[in-house]
Amino acid sequence: MLFYFHQSPRFTPDLLVQKPRHRNKQLGVFSICSPVRPNPLGMSVVEVLGIDGNLIHVKGLDMRDGTPVLDIKPLTEKDD
């Protein structure tokens, strides 16, 4: 599932290095899971529990409720 970080603060160059809460040092933004990124796109691998009309019920989603979903793709054996 590809989504848009619509509630993340605007990215500025000073955010290329950030200090995660669970670490004692600053790290580059591409090596951490910060939602404040140069590209506001996120991706989650989810399990589809069911489909009800235009609603897809999933498990394992790590985004906020109401986050815009941009695309959904199946995970196939060749992707594993």
Residue, then its C-alpha position, 0 to 999 in steps of 0.5 A: m500500500l503506497f500512501y501520502f504523509h499528508q500530516s507530516p511537517r514540511f521538509t527542510p534541509d536541516l532535517l536531513v540529519q535527525k535524532p530518533r527518540h530511541r537513539n543517542k546520536q543523530l542519523g541520516v533521514f534515510s537510515i531511520c523511520s522518521p515520517v519527516r522525509p524529503n519525499p512524503l510517500g510511505m509504503s506498508v505491507v499489509e494483510v487483506l482481511g476482507i473487502d466490503g464494497n469500497l472498503i478494504h479491511v487490512k491488518g498490519l497498517d502503520m499509518r494514521d486513519g484518514t491518510p490518503v492511499l495512492d496505490i495498492k499492489p499485491l505481493t506475489e511469490k516472486d516479490d518475496 
